[in-house]
Amino acid sequence: MDKYKCKKCELSYSTISNLNRHVKKVHRVHCRMKGCTAWFETEEEESAHDEKVHRTLECGVCGKRYFSQGFFERHVEGHAFDGLKLRCGIGRCGFVGKSDYALMEHKDLVHRKHVCDCGSGFSTRQGLYRHRKKKHPVMMKKKKKDKQKKKEKKLVDENGYLL
């Protein structure tokens, strides 16, 4: 006579390991989310896990789903700009964004690597140099003088004597 009975289906087993194998194979519930390896004793536990771990946020406007609260909020804010076009405005850039975040991200990624004192941004150092030379020639001369002064200061000790 088998002394280990399954509480769910009343089958009996001679060893506890056989009973455990049966419970795992027959009665345990696997999480339905792709890639998740969690197992549960009941459907209720699996549902609670889904709500807590795999909770998705659905956009009421377009139906897109997000796991991250931050990405979801940024997406929803973008709908406030639907139909509104936000232009980049730097040089001849033709970028048009639909949210403040998209425009800011564009400027940071494309233009803000090399920024002039006037606010114009360039993706290359050469572009910034050409801009300054053409639009701010006085600034270029001043920067040259500043560099020369720095070099001169390096050649003088704390008492002002040349090294």
Secondary structure, DSSP 4 states (H G I P E B T S, - for coil): ---EE-TTT--EESSHHHHHHHIIIII-EE--STT---EESSHHHHHHHHHHHS--EE-TTT--EES-HHHHHHHHHHHTTTT--EE--STT---EESSHHHHHHHIIIIITTEE-TTS-EESSHHHHHHHHHHH-HHHHHHHHHHHHHHHHHHTB-TTS-B-
